[in-house]
Amino acid sequence: MEPLLKLSDFRVRYGAVEAVRGIDMEIGKGEIVALLGANGAGKSSTMNAVAGLVPVTQGRAMFDGRDITDLPPEAIPVSGLTLAPEGRRVFGTLTVEDNLRMGAYAVQDPDDVRRAQDRVFALFPILEERRKQWAGTLSGGQQQMLAIGRALMCAPRLLLLDEPSLGLAPRVVEQVFELIVTLRDQGVTICLVEQNVAGALDIADRAYMMRSGRIVGQGPAADMRDRSADSYLGAH
Amino acid sequence: MDLILQQSVNAVALGGTYALLALGLAMVFSIMGLINFAHGELMTIAGYVLMYCGLASVPFVLAVPLAILAAMAAAMAMERIAFRPVRNASGATMLVTSFAVAMILQVVFQNFISVRSQPVAIPDFLGQSVTLGGLVIGVNKIVAILATLVMLVTLELFMKRQKHGIAMRAAAEDFAVARLMGIRANTVISAAFALSGLLAGVAAVLWVSQRASVDPLMGFTPVLKAFIAAILGGLGSLRGAVAGGFLLGFIEVFLAAFLPADWQAFREPIGLSLVVLVLVVRPNGLIPAATLKAVKV
C-alpha cells in the first residue's frame, strides 16, 4: 500500500549547516511512527521542513500521493496534514476558544468547525472549562493539550507531534501518550518526534532513530526497544 | 475648572488623532516588525484627495470616504511594491526602505502638485462651535472625538470577535505558527497595511479639517508624534499605542495651555522630557506588547 507520508533523500540546510542529510522515511495509514534521537539530530528540522516552515534543499515529500515539498506552511493544513510544533507555542494572548478557532482557520464549513471543537472538548474537558481564559495562563500540560487540540481542529489525517512531552511532569507525559493512542484509534495517523525514547517506543508501531541528520536505525518499535539504549547513547 | 475641561476636550481630540496614527504604526509593527515612516505620506495622500475633491466640487461627504479609500489603497500598494521584497530582511533594512518610500512620495508631491501649502475646502459647519454646559467646543473637535471613538470601538470588536481580526493577533504573536494554521502571510500583512491606511486616512481627514490646508510634508510631524506615542505606549502593543496617543495629546495640550509664557519656547523639549520620564519608570511602555520581539515570517 502507498504510504501516507513518504520522504525521499530529504535534505534541509541552514546556511553552511546541513541539518538533515538525505533521509528516507515512510509513514503508513493508521500507524504511530516515532522519530527519535538526541537534541540536534535533525528531527525538528525534518518536521518543520515537511510543514513548509523551512525550505527543503533537496529531495521530496509526498503526502497521500501528492508532492508537498515546496508548499508554503499555510497550504499544508488544507491538504490534511498538520504540525503541532515543538514548545507548544499556543497563542498566549488569545483565549482557549480563539486558539481552537485559529486551528480551524482553513476549515470553511462552520458545522465542521463546531464538530471539531466538540471533539477537542470531549478529549480535553479541561479546555472547555477554561475556554474563555487566556491560553498564556494555562499550565504547561494544559497548554500542550491545547496545542494538540488546536492541531486537531482542521481534522488532519496525519498529525506531526514535535516533542509533546517536553517539560511536562511525568504524570502528564503519560496522559499525552495515552491520548496519542486514542487519536490513532480514532483514525489519525501520527508521527511522534521524541527525546523520551522509552515512552515513545511504548506506544509506537515503528520507529526511526536519527543522529547528525541521518537515519541510523529503524524498525518495529519492539525491536528498537532493545537496541535503543545503545543507539541513543551513541555506543556502537 | 472650566479651562481644564476645555483643554481636556482639546487634548482628547488631538490625542485621539495621535492614537489613530499610533495604532496604525503599531498594527504593522506587531505583525512584521516594520516601523513604517511612510505612514505620514498616507495622511498626505488623503489630504491631497480632499483638496482635489474640493477643486472638482465633489461634495465633502463623498470626498471623505474617497480620501480614506485612497489612503488604504496607497498603504496596500506600498506593502506590495516596497515592503514585500524586503519582508525577510532585517528591521534596519525595512526601516530604511520606509524612509525611502516617504522621501520618494514627498518629492513626487513637491514636483507634481506643489511645494507650497494648498488650501482645502472644508464645510463651514466644521469651523463653527457649540456651547455645551458652559464650554465652547469646536464642531471639528466633537467630530474628531466621535470619529476616534467609532474607529477604536470598531477595531476593538474586529480584532476581538472577527476570525480575521483574531488571525491578525495570532500572527502578531507567532507568525510561523499562525501560518501552520493556514493563515496566509500575504493576506494578514496586506490586511494590516489596509487597516493602517484606514486609520491614517481618518486621521488625515481630522487633521486637515482643523487646518484647511495640505502640503507635501504634512504627514511628517503627526506621524513623528504618533511614533513617540507608540513607543510611550509600548511598541507593538495596540492598546498601548492608543493609551500613548491620548497621553501625548494631554501632555502637549496642557503644556501649551498652562506653561508660563516665557517657558512656551521650551514646550516641546519639556513634553519630550515627560515622555522620557515615563519610559524611565516603564521602559517597555505603558502597556507592553505581549511579544516584545516580532517573530519574522
Interface residues (C-beta under 8 A of the other chain):
Chain A: A51 G52 L53 P72 P73 E74 A75 I76 P77 V78 T82 L83 P85 R89 F91 G92 T93 L94 D98 R101 M102 G103 Y105 A106 G136 R150 C154
Chain B: K163 I166 A167 R169 A170 E173 D174 A176 V177 A178 R179 L180 M181 G182 I183 R184 A185 A290
